[in-house]
Amino acid sequence: MKIAKNTVVTVNYKLSDAQDNLIEDGSQPMVYLHGGYENTLPKIEEELDGKEVGYSSIIQVEPDDAFGEYDSALVKVEPRSRLPEPLEVGMQFEGMPDSEDDEEAMIFTVTDIADDKVVLDGNHPLAGIALRFSLNVVDVRAATDEEMAHGHVHGAHGHHHGDEDDEGEAGDHVAIHPIH
């Protein structure tokens, strides 16, 4: 079966930066619903469209086509008292960007802790980095009606309903519940 809209694609992958420094070894395959459902990067879908099981490729995706350029305006300093303890670098929280627009909540990562202040970065950890994907298609199947209706894969390595996160607090501060 060829990869096309409304197929579920299973891909073994390795992710490196443009200098071939390993970022993620892909110990679990990536399983996504193909066809513009935003379950993977558009450049990966573009590369795999029309391909079959056994296809392998290495592609480089520039920041504009991946997680964007690094934006220093998305870094903020919050009082440590606003965040739960224990607090560690690498923890993630949901919060609102510092703008008056009606924007959606975003994920902030703790990048530094100093006395009574915490540095939170709203950039994706891979923002500003050209990414190199080594891809190997290992399975292609037709999506179920439910997967197409929901816009994502169900089952092994896919999404499971019933574990929805609580909504974050409104405002321009970081919500107080950790993401992970």
C-alpha positions as CSV (number, residue, x, y, z in Angstrom):
1,M,0.0,0.0,0.0
2,K,1.3,3.5,-0.9
3,I,1.3,6.3,1.6
4,A,-1.5,8.7,0.8
5,K,-4.1,10.8,2.6
6,N,-5.9,8.8,5.4
7,T,-3.2,6.1,5.8
8,V,-1.5,5.3,9.1
9,V,2.2,5.3,8.6
10,T,4.8,3.7,10.9
11,V,8.3,5.0,10.5
12,N,11.5,4.1,12.3
13,Y,13.6,7.2,12.5
14,K,16.7,8.8,14.0
15,L,16.8,12.6,14.5
16,S,20.1,14.5,14.4
17,D,21.1,18.1,13.9
18,A,22.7,19.3,10.7
19,Q,26.1,18.3,12.0
20,D,24.9,14.7,12.6
21,N,24.8,15.1,16.4
22,L,22.2,12.6,17.6
23,I,19.2,14.2,19.2
24,E,16.8,11.2,19.4
25,D,17.4,7.6,18.6
26,G,13.8,6.8,17.7
27,S,13.7,3.8,20.0
28,Q,9.9,3.8,19.5
29,P,8.6,4.2,15.9
30,M,6.7,7.3,14.9
31,V,3.1,6.4,14.0
32,Y,1.1,9.1,12.4
33,L,-2.1,9.8,10.3
34,H,-0.9,11.0,6.9
35,G,-2.6,13.7,4.9
36,G,-2.4,17.1,6.5
37,Y,-3.6,16.3,10.0
38,E,-0.5,18.0,11.5
39,N,0.6,14.8,13.2
40,T,4.2,15.2,11.9
41,L,6.2,17.9,10.1
42,P,4.8,18.7,6.7
43,K,8.3,18.2,5.1
44,I,8.2,14.6,6.4
45,E,4.7,14.0,4.9
46,E,5.9,15.6,1.6
47,E,8.9,13.2,1.5
48,L,6.9,10.1,2.3
49,D,3.8,10.8,0.2
50,G,3.4,8.0,-2.4
51,K,6.1,5.8,-0.9
52,E,5.7,2.2,0.4
53,V,7.0,-0.1,3.1
54,G,10.8,-0.4,2.8
55,Y,11.4,3.2,1.6
56,S,14.3,4.9,3.3
57,S,15.5,8.4,3.1
58,I,17.5,11.1,4.9
59,I,16.0,14.6,4.8
60,Q,17.0,17.9,6.3
61,V,14.3,20.2,7.6
62,E,15.3,23.9,8.2
63,P,13.9,25.7,11.3
64,D,11.2,27.6,9.4
65,D,9.8,24.2,8.3
66,A,10.2,22.6,11.7
67,F,9.9,24.4,15.1
68,G,10.7,27.9,14.0
69,E,13.6,30.3,14.8
70,Y,14.5,30.8,18.4
71,D,12.5,33.8,19.8
72,S,14.1,35.5,22.9
73,A,10.8,37.2,23.6
74,L,9.4,33.8,24.7
75,V,11.8,33.6,27.6
76,K,10.4,34.9,30.9
77,V,11.5,35.1,34.5
78,E,8.9,34.2,37.2
79,P,9.0,34.3,41.0
80,R,9.8,30.8,42.2
81,S,6.8,31.1,44.6
82,R,4.4,30.8,41.6
83,L,5.6,27.3,40.8
84,P,5.2,24.1,42.6
85,E,7.9,22.3,44.6
86,P,10.0,20.3,44.0
87,L,11.2,22.3,41.0
88,E,13.9,21.1,38.6
89,V,15.5,22.3,35.4
90,G,13.7,20.5,32.5
91,M,10.2,20.5,34.0
92,Q,7.5,21.9,31.8
93,F,4.4,24.0,32.6
94,E,1.5,25.4,30.6
95,G,1.2,29.2,30.5
96,M,0.2,32.2,28.5
97,P,2.6,34.3,26.4
98,D,3.2,37.9,27.5
99,S,0.9,39.6,25.1
100,E,-2.5,41.3,25.0
101,D,-3.6,39.1,22.1
102,D,-6.1,36.3,22.6
103,E,-3.4,33.6,22.2
104,E,-3.5,30.0,23.2
105,A,-1.6,28.6,26.2
106,M,1.9,27.4,25.4
107,I,4.5,25.1,27.1
108,F,7.3,26.7,29.0
109,T,10.4,24.7,30.0
110,V,12.4,25.5,33.2
111,T,15.9,26.3,32.0
112,D,17.4,27.9,35.1
113,I,16.6,28.2,38.8
114,A,18.4,30.9,40.9
115,D,17.3,31.7,44.5
116,D,13.8,33.1,44.2
117,K,13.6,33.3,40.4
118,V,12.9,30.8,37.7
119,V,13.7,31.2,33.9
120,L,11.0,29.7,31.7
121,D,11.5,29.3,27.9
122,G,8.5,29.1,25.7
123,N,10.5,28.1,22.6
124,H,10.3,24.5,21.5
125,P,13.6,22.8,22.6
126,L,14.4,22.3,18.9
127,A,13.7,25.9,17.8
128,G,16.4,27.4,15.6
129,I,17.9,24.0,14.8
130,A,18.1,22.5,11.3
131,L,17.0,18.8,11.8
132,R,18.1,15.8,9.9
133,F,15.7,12.8,9.9
134,S,16.7,9.3,8.9
135,L,13.4,7.7,7.9
136,N,12.5,4.0,7.2
137,V,8.9,3.2,6.4
138,V,8.0,-0.1,8.2
139,D,4.1,-0.2,7.9
140,V,1.3,1.5,6.0
141,R,-2.4,0.8,6.6
142,A,-5.7,2.4,5.9
143,A,-6.9,4.6,8.7
144,T,-10.1,3.7,10.5
145,D,-13.2,6.0,10.2
146,E,-12.7,6.9,13.9
147,E,-9.0,7.9,13.3
148,M,-10.0,10.1,10.4
149,A,-12.8,11.7,12.3
150,H,-10.5,12.4,15.3
151,G,-7.5,13.4,13.1
152,H,-5.0,11.1,14.8
153,V,-3.9,7.5,15.2
154,H,-5.5,5.4,17.9
155,G,-4.0,2.3,19.6
156,A,-0.4,1.3,19.9
157,H,1.9,4.4,19.7
158,G,-1.1,6.6,19.0
159,H,-3.5,8.6,21.1
160,H,-5.8,7.3,23.8
161,H,-8.9,9.2,24.8
162,G,-9.9,9.7,28.4
163,D,-6.5,11.1,29.6
164,E,-7.2,14.7,28.6
165,D,-5.2,17.3,30.6
166,D,-7.0,19.9,32.7
167,E,-7.2,23.4,31.2
168,G,-4.6,25.8,32.3
169,E,-5.2,29.1,34.1
170,A,-6.0,32.2,32.2
171,G,-3.8,35.2,32.4
172,D,-0.3,36.0,31.3
173,H,1.5,34.0,34.0
174,V,2.5,30.3,34.0
175,A,-0.2,27.9,35.1
176,I,0.8,26.0,38.2
177,H,0.4,22.4,37.0
178,P,3.3,20.6,35.5
179,I,3.0,19.0,32.0
180,H,5.7,16.4,32.8
